[in-house]
């Protein structure tokens, strides 16, 4: 299975362990991420029009050192799944998605007609985040997530997507289970549990396989066995 994400640092977070999680199950899954830090749908759309080699290409959670255009990436192989997402700061506001999302998906279907289109639901910022309170004006991170969830559900319906990957919902579950830290800087995923849990979710959703017995544990930041168990249980609830 070949996965291409048209994303930013949040898809980078999701991809960090995804290939290795699949490999631990003996499942063939290669991940490719088109990375521009903080890239919104509007910039993806402009890059589509310009065909500029604006993206750093990452493969299986690692940088390749190559820059590519959106067109080059879409035409480079037969993709099984192409994922789209909005930049986190604009994720609660569906007006910021359009018309860029529809036009981007039309282009994906033109260049990669066999691929399924997946919507990657991003997540709310940490409760203590200044970006949550000062930039976006939320008092509670659960309110941000409600708006994020509603916007992604609307996006999923509008583009008639094949798959929804509920990463934001997973983080809310982890927080509700008492996991103290899922972010590293109040908005990106933590290098250990956050990236691990979201990687498990992507694997479960895309492969259809259970993660309960997955043996991958080679994370960049220590995660306890108890936390890994909680992550697997939360992912299983969302499959």
N, C-alpha and C positions, 0 to 999 in steps of 0.2 A: 504494500500500500504506500502510495506517495502523496504526501500532504504539503500543500503550499499555503502559507499564510501571508496575506497582504496586511501588514500590521505596523507595529512599533515596539516599544520596550515591553508592553504587556503581552504581546505574542512571543517576544523573546523569553520572558519569564515562563510562559506556558510550555515552550519547546525545550527548555534547558535539560530536562531529564526524560522527555517523552520517548525518544528513540531507545534509550537504555531500559526504560520500564518495559517497553514492548519486547526488547531483546531478551530480557529475563524470563519472559514467557515463551520464547522461541517464535515470536510473531514478527514477520517482516514488515517494518514500518520505517520509512525514511521521511524526515521532516525538513522542510525548507522554509526559511523566514525571510521576507523582504523587509529589511529593517531601516527605518528612519526614526530617530528619537522624537517622540511627541507628535507623530504624524497623524493629522486628522483626515477624514474622508475627502475633504475638499482638496487637500494636497495630493492624495492618491489620484483623484480625478485629473488634476492638472498634469501630473506625471504621465497619466494615461494619454493625454492629448499630446504632450511634448515628446513622448518616447525617450526621455532623457534617462541615462544610466544613473539614476539617483539613489538606488537602493544598495546597501551592503547586503550581500547574500550570506545567510547563515545556514548551515546544514547540520542536522542532528545535534543542535544545541551549541555549535561551535562556529566561529567566524571562518569563512573561506578566504577572506581578503579580496574577493572580487566584487565589483560593482556591476549591476545589471539594470536594465529597464524592465518595466512591468511587462511589456510585450515579449521581450526575450524570455523572461521567466515563464510566462504562460505557455509559450510555444516550445519550451525546451524539452518537455516530456509529456507523457499521458498521465495527467493528474487524476487521482481518485477523488480527492477532496480539495477544494480551495476555500479558505476561511477569510472572512471580512470582519472588521470591527471599527468602532469609533474611538477616537482619542478619549482618554478617561475624563478630562475636564469638560468635554462636550457630550459625554455619554448620557447625562440625564435629560438633555434637550433634543427631542426628536427633530425639531426644525433644523438643527445643525447637520442632520444626516442627509437631508435631501436638498437638491435633486441628485447629489453626488453618488449616493448609494445605488440608486436605480441604474444610473448610467454606468457605474463601475461593474455592476453585476451583469448588465447586458454585454459588456465588453468581455467579461470572464466567459460567458456562455458562447460568445462568438469565437474566442481563441481556444477555449478548452471545453468543447460541447459535451464531452463524456463525463466531466467532473461533477460531483455533487457540490452544492454550495452550502457552506456551514456559517452560521453566525456565532461569533465568539462573544458571549456576554461578559463584559468586563465587570469590575467590582467597585465597591464604595471605598472611600478613604478611611483611614483609622480615625477613631473618635477624637484623638488629640491633634489631628492634623490642622495646621493653619490653612492649608489649601481647602479643607472641608469648610471651616468656619469663615475665614476671611475672603478667600477667592470665590467660593461657590455659595456662601451664605447659609449653609446648613448648620443647625444646632446639634443634630444627631445623625450619626452615620447611617442608621437604619432608614432615615428619610431619603438620604441620597440613594440608597440601594433601591427603594421603592420606585423612584423615578428612573433609575438606570434599568431596572427590570421591565418597567412599562415601555420604555423606549425600545429596548431590544425585542420585546414581544411584537411591537408594531413593525419594526424592521423585518423580523422573521416573516410576518404575514405579507408585508408589502412586496417583498422580493420573491415570495413563494420559495423560501429556502428549504433545503432538504433536512438540515440538521441544526439544532441549537445546542451549544455547549455552555451550560450554566455555571461558569466559573464564579461569578459573583454570588450566586446562590450557595455554592459550596463554601465560600469564605464565611458567609453568614451562619451556616451550620457549624462550622468549626468554632466560631466565636461563641455561639450559643452553647457549645459543648465544653466551654471553659478554656479553650486554647488561648493562652495569653498574648501570643504575638504571631500574626500572619503576614505583617508588612515589615519591610526593613527600614523604610524612610517615611513612613505614614501613608504611602500610596503604592509603591512597587511591592511585589511579593518578597517575603523573606527568602534568603538563599537556601534555607533548609526546608522547613515544613510547608511554607507557602507554595514554593515552586514544586515540591514533591507532590502535594495534594492535588494541585491543578494538573500536573502531568498525569497523575493517575486518572483523573476525571477525563481528560482528553483521550487517553488510551481506552478507557471503559466505553466511552461514547462512540469512538470511531471504530473500535474493533468488535464491540459487542461482548467482550470477554469480562469475566469477573476479575476483580483485583484483590480479592480477599487473601489469596495465597501467593500473590506476586512477591518475589524475593528481592527485588531491587532495593538497595539501601545505601548506595555510594553517593551520598549527597555532599554538597560543598560546606554545609554547616550542620552541626550535630542535631539530630532528631531522635528523641527517645523511642523505644519500642512501643511504649504506651501511646505516644502521639501518632506514630505510624498506624497503629491499630485504629485509632479514632478516625484518622484520615480515610482509611480504607472503608470503614463503616459508613462514613458520611457520603463517600463517592458511591457506594453500593445503593444508598437510598435514592440517589439521583439518576441512576442508570435507566 
